Amino acid sequence: MKIESLTAYPRTGRGSKKAKNLRAEGRLPGVVYGPKAPTQQVEISAREMEKMIHHSASEILLVDLNIEKDERPKRLSLVKEIQHHPLSGEVLHVDFLEVAEDQEVTVRVPVEAVGEAVGVKTSDGLLEHVLNTITVRGLPKDVPEIINVDVSDLDVNQTIHIGDISLPEGVEVVGEKHIP
């Protein structure tokens, strides 16, 4: 996974009114948390965050978070959750999970089917995509943004199970491997 750089600023105000005012100024409220430090409220540029989201394959992002005027200004963080407005899709809030480069993380990664299945082309079959994400564990830099699964060789009544998916070295599937 590629590491993006993002600047954040400490946030003092809390509550929906303060958050609304932040968004009106082109900034987003966020929070940074992790096992090594207390939770910290931050604000980031809405434009920078939108740009990062639109230039990545998924919303799973590894960020080198630079917090201005902070005792620990550099923090490697994983974007844990992005809250969107239900109608407009606008980003409302971002949660950053502070991680260590040498410590494994567990995340849900999107799965995308690549190619056209033989059974769909020749036998009028239907490709059913059961899972849209799978949970994997690995070092932050090794976890892929998206998992591509080649379905070109699938014929009618054939299945690819989670355990059959090839993952990058150092990354493993969490949970049952027999699920289609």
SELUMRO-817164 format. One line per 2 residues: their letters; for each residue x, z, y of N, C-alpha, C, O. Coordinates in steps of 0.001 Angstrom, whole numbers, plus 524288, in hexadecimal, padded with zeros to 5 digits. Atoms other than C-alpha are relative to their C-alpha. Layout:
// residues N
A	X,Z,Y,X,Z,Y,X,Z,Y,X,Z,Y  ...
// end
This chain:
// residues 180
MK	8034A,80000,7FB72,80000,80000,80000,8037E,80000,804D6,8075B,802D9,8051D  7FD0E,8007B,7FB2D,80509,7FC5B,80D5B,7FECD,804A0,80398,7FA53,80654,80400
IE	800B2,7FBA0,7FC66,80732,8075B,81727,7FF3D,7FDE8,80584,80291,7FB1C,80792  8013E,80182,7FA9B,800D0,8051F,8246E,80180,8047E,8039A,801AC,808FE,801EB
SL	7FEBC,7FBF9,7FC34,804A6,80C77,830B9,7FB6E,80097,803C9,7F92A,7FCBB,8058D  8046C,7FEED,7FC96,7FA5B,812F9,83920,80139,804CC,80357,80347,808AF,80163
TA	7FF25,7FBA3,7FC71,7FB28,81BD4,84515,7FAF3,80312,800A7,7F6C4,800D3,8016D  80480,7FC88,7FF50,7F20D,8277A,84619,8015A,80410,80425,805EA,8050D,8054E
YP	7FF51,7FBF5,7FC04,7F004,831E0,85064,7FCCB,804C1,7FE6A,7F88B,80427,7FC3E  8030C,7FB55,8013C,7EBB6,8400B,84E9E,7FACA,7FFEB,802EB,7FA83,7FE3C,80769
RT	80540,7FFEB,7FDAB,7DD2F,841DD,8514A,7FE4E,805A4,80083,7FEBA,808AF,7FCD0  8019A,7FA97,7FF1B,7D7F9,84E4C,8574A,7FA22,800AD,7FF97,7F850,80490,7FD6C
GR	805B3,7FF80,80012,7C96E,84BCF,858D3,7FDB8,7FEF0,7FAAB,7FFA2,7FB9B,7F7C7  802BC,800C9,804F2,7C04B,84CD2,84D3F,7FA3E,7FF46,8011B,7F856,800BB,80546
GS	8059E,800BB,7FF6A,7B22E,84920,84B3D,7FE8C,7FA54,800DB,801D9,7F711,8021E  801D5,80561,7FFBC,7A9E7,83CF7,84BA6,8004B,7FDBA,80584,80151,7F911,80620
KK	7FFC5,801F0,7FAA1,7A990,83BE2,85A77,80592,7FE62,80166,80662,7FA45,803C0  7FA7F,80141,7FEF9,7B876,83C39,85B75,8019D,7FB1A,7FCFC,80470,7F7CA,7FF07
AK	7FEBA,80492,8032E,7B98B,83253,8506A,7FDAD,7FB0F,80259,80033,7F6F7,8026F  80299,80473,7FD7E,7AFD9,82952,85729,80301,7FE4E,804DE,803AD,7F9A3,805CE
NL	7FCE9,80137,7FB56,7B7BE,82A31,863CA,8052C,7FD5F,7FE8F,806E2,7F9BB,80131  7FB23,80266,801DB,7C446,8270E,85C44,7FF21,7FA46,7FEA3,80223,7F6E0,8003B
RA	8012E,80560,801AC,7BE15,81AEC,85645,7FEE6,7FC83,804B0,80055,7F7EC,804AC  8011B,80302,7FB46,7B95D,81688,863A9,8050E,7FE7C,802D2,80537,7FA8E,80596
EG	7FAE8,80113,7FD95,7C79D,8170D,86834,8037B,7FCA3,7FC8C,807F8,7FB9B,7FDEF  7FCEF,8035B,80376,7CC23,80E95,85CC1,80385,802ED,7FC45,80745,800BC,7FA35
RL	7FCF1,7FCD3,803B1,7D184,819A4,85475,7FC6C,8020D,7FBBE,7F7AF,8026D,7FC74  802F3,7FDF8,80478,7CD4C,81F07,84758,8019E,8058A,7FEC6,8063E,806D4,7FF06
PG	7FE8D,7FACC,801E8,7CC99,82D17,842E2,801E4,7FF94,7FA5D,80029,7FC3A,7F761  7FDFF,7FFE1,8054D,7D409,8303A,83699,801F0,8056B,7FEAA,80211,808EE,801F2
VV	7FDFB,7FB00,801C7,7D980,83B3D,82E93,80470,7FEEE,7FC29,80427,7FB51,7F901  7FB90,80052,80399,7E67E,83D0C,82775,8001F,8051C,7FCFB,80029,80955,7FF47
YG	7FFBE,7FB48,80331,7E6F0,84673,81C0F,80383,7FEF5,7FB4D,8049A,7FA7A,7F9F0  7FC9A,80074,80484,7EF8D,8491E,81074,801A3,80557,7FE1E,80052,8094D,80082
PK	7FE87,7FAF5,80241,7F58B,8539F,80802,8043D,802F1,80303,804C8,807AE,80260  7FB88,7FD82,7FD6F,8013E,85655,810D8,7FEF1,8020B,80575,80204,80524,8077A
AP	800F6,7FE7D,7FA91,7FAFC,85841,81E29,7FA35,800F6,800D9,7F6F4,7FF09,7FDE1  8058C,7FF27,7FED7,7EE5A,85D0A,82436,7FD76,7FAF4,801F6,80021,7F764,803C7
TQ	802F9,8047C,7FE37,7E3BE,85346,8278F,800AC,7FF52,805DE,80094,8031E,808D0  7FF3A,8010E,7FA77,7E5DF,84CA2,834A5,7FC50,7FBA1,801BB,7FBE7,7F792,7FF30
QV	80378,803EB,7FDAB,7DC14,84543,83D0D,80353,7FC3C,80336,806A9,7FDEA,8063C  7FD0E,803F0,7FD1B,7E172,83871,84280,7FC4E,7FBE1,80230,7F7B8,7FB9F,800C7
EI	802D5,8048C,7FE1C,7DD0A,82C90,84A0D,803B9,7FB5E,7FFAC,8086A,7FBE2,80096  7FCE4,804BC,800A1,7E1B0,81EA8,847C6,7FD56,7FB83,802E7,7F8C2,7FBD8,80454
SA	80225,8049C,7FD6F,7DFCB,81174,84E10,7FC44,7FD35,7FC49,7FDB9,7FBE3,7F7E5  803E0,802B9,80337,7D366,80B0C,848E5,801CA,7FA6B,7FEF3,800FC,7F859,7FAB0
RE	7FE2B,80562,80090,7D967,7FDB7,84B1C,8043C,7FF8C,7FBCF,80415,7FBFF,7F892  7FBD1,8000E,803EB,7E59A,800D0,84310,7FDD9,800DE,7FA83,7FF7E,7FE4A,7F6CE
ME	80242,7FEDC,80520,7DD80,80679,837F2,7FCED,7FB55,7FDF1,7FD70,7F9EB,7F960  80304,804A1,80192,7D43A,7FAC7,837A8,803AD,7FB9F,7FE4C,802A8,7F8EB,7FA74
KM	7FC2A,80411,80144,7DFF7,7F1A9,83789,8026F,80104,7FAA0,80310,7FD6B,7F77F  7FDBF,7FEA2,8051A,7E603,7F8FB,82C09,7FC25,7FEED,7FB9C,7FD9E,7FCCE,7F78E
IH	803FD,800C5,8040C,7D944,7F894,82461,7FF34,7FA35,7FEEB,7FEE5,7F899,7FA66  8010C,80590,800A8,7D717,7EA19,826C2,8049A,7FCFB,7FDB4,803DD,7F8C1,7FB8A
HS	7FB6B,802A9,8021B,7E4FB,7E686,822CD,8019D,80209,7FAA2,805C0,80098,7F8A5  7FEB5,7FE0C,80536,7E4B4,7EDCC,815E6,7FBD1,7FE3B,7FC23,7F776,7FCDA,7FDA4
AS	8039A,801C4,80416,7DE50,7EA54,80904,7FBB9,80402,7FEFC,7F785,802A0,7FD1A  803E4,7FBE3,800D2,7D728,7F75A,80863,800CD,8043B,8041C,8044B,803D8,80764
EI	7FF78,7FBB0,7FC47,7D544,803E3,81004,803BA,80438,7FE0B,80415,8086C,8005A  7FC0B,7FC5B,801EA,7DFAD,80AA5,807F7,80512,7FE95,802C5,8078E,7FAA9,80185
LL	7FB77,8011E,7FCC1,7EAC3,80B4D,811B4,803DC,80480,7FFD3,8025A,80911,7FFCD  7FBD6,7FC21,7FF9E,7F7C0,81253,811C8,80223,7FF91,80589,803EF,7FB6B,8072C
VD	7FECC,80015,7FA6B,7FAE0,8162B,81FC5,80465,803CD,8013E,80464,80848,7FF7F  7FBFF,7FC9B,7FDCB,806FE,81B7C,82640,7FDC0,801DC,8052E,7FE2B,7FF2C,80926
LN	802E1,7FDF8,7FB8B,7FF7F,823F3,82FD4,803C0,802C6,803B7,8063E,8069F,80245  7FCA9,7FDAE,7FBF5,806F4,8270D,83C5F,7FC83,8030E,803B6,7F9B0,800BF,806D8
IE	8034B,7FCB9,7FCB1,80058,83282,8430F,80321,801AE,804C7,806EF,80498,80461  7FD59,7FED7,7FB14,8046D,83371,85148,7FFA8,805D5,80145,7FBB9,80861,8002F
KD	7FFCC,7FA95,7FE23,80873,840BA,856B7,7FEA6,803EF,7FBB8,7FBC8,807AE,7FCA6  8010F,7FC85,80463,8081F,84744,84960,8052C,801EC,7FDC1,80924,7FF3B,7FE20
ER	7FB3A,7FDDA,80240,81205,85001,8428B,801D8,7FCE6,7FB41,80684,7FCBA,7FA23  7FEB4,8037C,80460,81186,846F8,836A2,7FDC8,7FA99,80144,7F996,7F93B,7FF5A
PK	80249,804D9,7FE18,80FC1,839A4,83CFD,7FF4A,7FBBA,7FBE1,7FBA2,7F8A3,7FC51  80061,8041E,803F6,811F8,830F7,830FC,7FD83,80226,7FB09,7FF56,80600,7F8D0
RL	802A6,7FE4F,804C5,80895,83236,82589,7FE56,7FB2F,7FCEE,7FB91,7F7D0,7FEF2  801C1,80424,80383,806DC,828F9,81A1E,7FA95,80190,7FE13,7F9E5,805B6,7FBBF
SL	8056C,7FEA5,8013A,7F837,8288C,817F6,7FD43,7FB7B,7FD61,7FE7F,7F6EB,7FE44  8035F,803C0,80299,7EE5E,821A7,80F82,7FAB5,8004A,802A8,7F89F,8048D,80370
VK	80533,7FFFA,7FDAF,7E1AE,81D7C,815E1,7FC43,8015E,7FB95,7FB4F,7FE2D,7F81D  80349,7FE0F,8043D,7D894,82572,80D5A,7FA5C,7FE27,8008E,7F7D9,7FCC2,7FCB3
EI	8055E,801AC,7FF2E,7CB9A,821EE,8138F,7FF63,7FDC6,8057C,8018F,7FFCC,80945  80169,80249,7FAFC,7C692,81938,81E60,7FA16,8001D,8004E,7F76B,7FDD9,7FD01
QH	805A9,7FFB9,7FF4F,7B8F5,81C39,8234B,7FE51,7FBA8,803B1,80076,7FB01,807F2  80207,80466,7FCF6,7B14B,8107F,82840,7FA78,80124,801D3,7F79D,80420,7FF5D
HP	8056D,7FFB5,7FE31,7A4DC,80F81,8303C,7FCB3,7FD04,7FC12,7FE34,7F8B9,7FA82  80312,8027E,80423,799FA,80C29,8267B,7FDC6,7FAA8,8016D,7FCD7,7F77C,7FDEF
LS	8023C,80508,7FE7D,794A6,800B0,82E64,80416,7FC2E,80213,80438,7F7A8,80075  7FC41,80390,7FD84,79FC3,7FB17,83679,8050E,7FF5B,7FCE0,807D0,7FB7A,7FD8C
GE	7FB1B,80038,802ED,7AAF5,7FDFD,82D03,804A8,801E4,80324,8090A,801EC,8012A  7FBE2,7FE18,7FC97,7B2DE,8035A,83865,80283,804E9,7FDA4,7FFD3,8083C,7FB71
VL	7FD3F,7FB69,801FC,7BD4F,80D3E,8348B,7FEB8,804A8,80379,7FF17,80451,80841  80174,7FB4D,7FD1A,7B90B,81AFE,8387A,8040F,8045B,7FF9A,804E8,80740,80359
HV	7FC7B,7FB9E,800F6,7C323,82431,8328D,803B8,7FE9B,7FB94,80249,7FBB8,7F803  7FC19,80126,80404,7CF88,823B1,82A54,80263,80517,7FE0D,803E6,80872,80124
DF	7FD6C,7FB84,80272,7D4D1,82DCD,820B7,8053F,7FE37,7FDC8,80580,7FA69,7FADA  7FACD,80124,801FC,7E379,82DAA,81DF0,801BC,80473,7FC6C,80187,80903,7FDEC
LE	7FDE3,7FC26,803A6,7E905,834A2,81201,805ED,7FF95,8002D,80829,7FB8D,7FECF  7FA4C,7FFFD,7FFBD,7F72B,83872,81425,80231,80026,7FA73,8009A,80365,7F746
VA	7FDB0,80058,80535,7FF55,834B9,8083D,805EA,7FFFC,80072,8081E,7FEFE,8049A  7FA54,8004C,80045,80D6F,8358A,80402,80173,7FB00,7FD15,7FEB9,7F972,7F96F
ED	7FE5F,804E7,80275,814BC,82924,80033,8011C,800A4,7FA35,80061,7FCFB,7F72D  7FE7B,7FF26,80570,81921,82F45,7F366,7FBDB,802DE,7FCCF,7FCF8,804A6,7F87B
QE	80435,7FD46,802B6,80C0E,83556,7EF8A,7FB89,7FC2E,7FEDE,7F9E0,7F93F,8024C  80421,80395,80199,8018F,82E04,7E7F7,7FAD9,80132,802C7,7F9A1,805B2,803F2
VT	8052D,7FF84,7FDC2,7F43A,82B82,7EE03,7FC17,7FD66,7FC59,7FD7A,7F9ED,7F953  80439,80250,8030E,7E73F,82847,7E79A,7FC23,7FD98,803CD,7F9F7,80049,80724
VR	8037E,802CD,7FC70,7DF0B,81DEC,7EE6D,7FCA9,7FC15,7FD06,7FDFA,7FA7B,7F8AF  8036D,80412,80222,7D3EA,8146D,7EBBD,8018E,7FAD7,80276,80183,7FA46,8073C
VP	7FE23,80512,7FE33,7D8B5,8066E,7ECB3,7FBF8,7FBCE,7FE94,7FA08,7FBBE,7FA2E  803BF,80429,80129,7CFA3,7FA8B,7EDD1,80212,7FC38,7FBDB,806C3,7FB35,7FB8A
VE	7FEB5,803CA,80413,7CF68,7F0EB,7E26F,7FD85,7FACE,80185,7F8F9,7FA93,8030E  801FA,80534,7FEAC,7CE07,7E261,7E4D1,8010C,7FC48,7FB73,8056A,7FC07,7F974
AV	7FF77,803E5,80426,7CB96,7D7E4,7DA7F,8027D,7FB1E,80249,800E9,7F93F,8066D  7FD3D,804AA,7FE48,7D4C7,7CC48,7DBBB,7FF48,7FBC0,7FBE7,7FFC5,7FCC5,7F73B
GE	800B6,80464,80391,7D232,7BEEF,7D5C7,7FA4C,7FF66,7FE72,7F6F3,8028E,7FFD9  80548,800F7,801EE,7C635,7B92F,7CF53,80015,80056,7FA15,80320,7FDA4,7F783
AV	8001C,7FF0E,8059F,7C2DC,7BDC0,7C1A6,7FE6C,7FB10,7FD06,7FB0B,7F81F,7FEC5  80131,80477,8035E,7C28E,7B37A,7B6D2,7FA49,80026,7FE5A,7F7B1,7FC1A,7FE44
GV	8056C,7FF6C,801AB,7B575,7B8C1,7B237,7FC1B,7FE8C,80446,7F7C7,7FCD2,80317  8036A,80173,7FBA6,7AF97,7B684,7BFAD,80006,7FA10,800AC,7FBF3,7F7B0,8019E
KT	7FF72,805A5,7FF47,7B4CF,7A88C,7C094,7FD71,7FCE0,7FB9E,7FA81,7F933,7FC9D  8018C,8034F,80468,7B1D4,7A397,7B2F6,7FAFC,801AA,7FD44,7F847,7FE58,7FB16
SD	80478,7FE16,8030E,7A707,7AC22,7AD36,7FB97,80229,80350,7F81E,804C9,80144  803F5,7FDEE,7FC73,79EB8,7AF53,7B924,7FF8F,805F1,7FFBF,7FB51,80820,80059
GL	7FFE7,7FA51,80030,7A2CF,7BD89,7B7CD,7FFB6,80253,80574,7FFDB,7FF8B,8095F  8004C,7FD29,7FB15,7A1D1,7C7CA,7C254,80441,80425,80003,80498,80750,7FC69
LE	7FBD8,7FC1C,7FF8D,7AD79,7CFCD,7C6D7,7FDC3,804D8,80297,7FC26,804B1,8071D  80210,7FB1A,7FDF2,7A917,7DDCE,7C89D,8048E,80380,80185,807D9,804D4,7FE47
HV	7FBE3,7FCAE,7FDD9,7B1E7,7E615,7D136,7FDDD,8058D,80023,7FAF7,806EC,803B9  80252,7FACF,800A0,7AED6,7F40D,7CCDA,80235,803EF,803EC,7FF3F,806D4,8065E
LN	7FD80,7FC46,7FC6F,7B8A8,7FBD4,7D4F2,80250,7FD3A,804B5,804F7,7F942,80425  7FDB2,80230,7FB3F,7BC47,7F8F0,7E301,8050C,802C2,80175,80847,80094,80447
TI	7FB3B,7FD0E,7FF08,7C6D0,80372,7E387,80194,802E0,7FB0D,7FE4C,80416,7F7C0  7FE2E,7FC9B,80436,7CF44,80ACB,7D9E0,803B0,8040E,80259,80633,80316,80655
TV	7FCAE,7FBC8,7FE23,7D68F,81785,7DB9F,8055B,7FF8D,7FD6F,805CD,7FF3B,7F8A8  7FAA5,8005D,801EC,7E555,816B0,7DA67,80348,8045F,8025D,801E4,806B9,80652
RG	7FC64,7FBF9,7FE1F,7F0AC,82019,7DC0A,80576,7FDAC,8001F,80707,7FADA,7FC8E  7FA9E,801D3,7FF83,7FE65,81D2A,7E0CF,8024D,801C4,8052A,7FFB6,8045D,80846
LP	7FD83,7FECD,7FB07,80816,81EB1,7EBD2,7FD67,7FCBD,80440,7FBD5,7F850,80336  802C8,802D0,7FBDE,80238,81AA9,7F8ED,801DF,7FA65,800D6,7FEB0,7F6E6,801B6
KD	7FDF8,80541,7FF0F,80B37,80EEC,7FA73,7FEED,7FC44,7FB76,7FF1C,7F784,7FC2D  800EC,80346,8049A,8081B,809F9,7ECAE,7FA4C,7FE89,7FF35,7F928,7FAB6,7FC86
VP	8059B,800F4,800C8,7F933,80A85,7ED63,7FE83,7FAEB,802C6,7FF9B,7FA52,8076B  8017F,804EC,7FD80,7F3BD,7FCDB,7EFE4,7FB3E,800A7,8038A,7F815,80431,802C4
EI	8048A,7FFF0,7FC8D,7E9F1,7FA1B,7FACC,7FB2A,7FE16,7FD1A,7F6D1,7FFE9,7FE0F  80448,80252,802F6,7E1A7,7F228,7F160,8021C,7FE74,7FAAB,806AD,7FD08,7FA30
IN	7FE65,8017F,80541,7E215,7EF61,7E2CA,7FD41,7FAE8,7FEA3,7F875,7FAAC,7FE63  8021D,8050E,80185,7E054,7E124,7DF06,7FFF9,7FF99,7FA17,803F1,8008B,7F78B
VD	8008E,80090,805A6,7DB39,7DEC3,7D147,7FECD,7FA49,7FED9,7FAE2,7F830,800B0  800C8,80578,80163,7DCA7,7D10B,7CBAB,7FBDB,7FF9B,7FBBA,7FC80,801B6,7F773
VS	8044F,80092,803BC,7CFEB,7CD55,7C4E5,7FFB4,7FA78,7FDCD,7FBDD,7F919,7FB40  8000D,8057C,80193,7D392,7BF1F,7C212,7FF4B,7FF32,7FA29,7FCD8,7FB5F,7F897
DL	8003D,800A5,805AD,7D4AD,7C123,7B349,7FB25,80268,7FD86,7FA8A,8022A,7F8C2  804A1,7FD6B,8022E,7C7B8,7C870,7B1BC,7FBF5,7FC06,7FE33,7FA72,7F882,8011C
DV	80438,80338,8021B,7BDC3,7C1E1,7A903,7FB1A,8035C,7FFB3,7FB3E,807FA,80105  804F0,7FD24,8007C,7AFA7,7C5D7,7A685,800BF,80494,7FC42,80345,8040D,7F832
NQ	7FFCF,7FB24,8030C,7AE5E,7D3C6,7A124,80576,80267,7FF91,80672,80578,7FBFF  7FADE,7FD7D,7FFD5,7BC72,7D75F,7A45E,8002F,803BF,804A1,7FD76,8030A,80888
TI	7FFBD,7FBDC,7FC19,7C02B,7E340,7AC5E,805A4,8015E,80140,80906,80136,7FDD6  7FAF8,7FDB8,7FE77,7CBD1,7E835,7B3F4,7FEF9,805BE,8010C,7FB90,80715,80429
HI	8008C,7FA66,7FF47,7CD2C,7F6F4,7B323,8040E,801E7,803EE,807FB,7FF4A,804DD  7FC69,7FDCD,7FC1C,7D3DA,7FF90,7BD39,80583,80072,7FDC8,80951,7FF6A,80089
GD	7FAE2,7FF7A,80279,7DEF0,80208,7B3A6,802DD,7FADB,7FF59,8079B,7FADF,7FE90  7FD9F,8052C,8008D,7E171,7F345,7B2C1,80260,7FDFA,8050B,8055A,7FA34,804F9
IS	7FE33,801DE,7FAE7,7E45B,7F1D2,7C13C,805BC,80164,800B7,80754,805DA,7FFE6  7FA75,7FEF8,7FF06,7F2BA,7F052,7C47B,800A2,8020A,80596,7FECA,7FFAE,8095A
LP	7FF1C,7FD6E,7FAFD,7F6DE,7F94F,7CF78,805D0,7FFF2,80140,80902,7FF4F,7FDB6  7FA74,7FFB1,7FEA7,803AB,7FA36,7D6FE,802A0,80494,7FD35,80016,80866,7FBC4
EG	7FD0A,7FBDA,80295,80E52,80279,7D0E8,7FF86,80513,80317,7FFFD,80514,807E0  8008F,7FAEA,7FD88,80C5B,810EF,7D3B7,7FA70,80159,80183,7F96E,80598,80389
VE	80576,7FF16,7FEBC,7FDAB,80F99,7D586,7FCE3,80016,7FAEC,7FD92,7FCB0,7F797  8031B,7FF96,804BF,7F3FF,81407,7CB1A,7FA4B,800E1,8014A,7F8F0,802F7,80567
VV	8059A,7FF36,7FF69,7E55E,8140E,7C959,7FEA6,805A7,7FECB,800B5,807F0,7FB19  801D3,7FAB1,800F2,7DEBB,82141,7CA53,7FAA9,7FF9D,7FD6C,7F739,7FCE1,7FF61
GE	80512,7FFFE,80291,7D399,82392,7C0D6,7FFE7,7FCB0,7FB1F,803F6,7FB5E,7F8E7  800E9,802D2,804E1,7CDDC,81C1F,7B570,801C7,7FA55,8007D,8006C,7F79C,80436
KH	7FDE5,80549,7FFE0,7D4CE,80F74,7B234,7FCA4,7FC11,7FD16,7FDCC,7F766,7FD31  80350,80392,80303,7C9FD,809B7,7A9AB,7FB52,7FDFA,80318,7F838,7FAED,8010B
IP	80466,801BB,7FCBB,7C05D,8079B,7B4E2,800CD,7FA48,80188,80515,7F8CE,80325  7FF5E,80595,7FEA4,7BDB9,7F912,7B74A,80086,7FF24,805DC,80115,7FAB1,8079A
// end
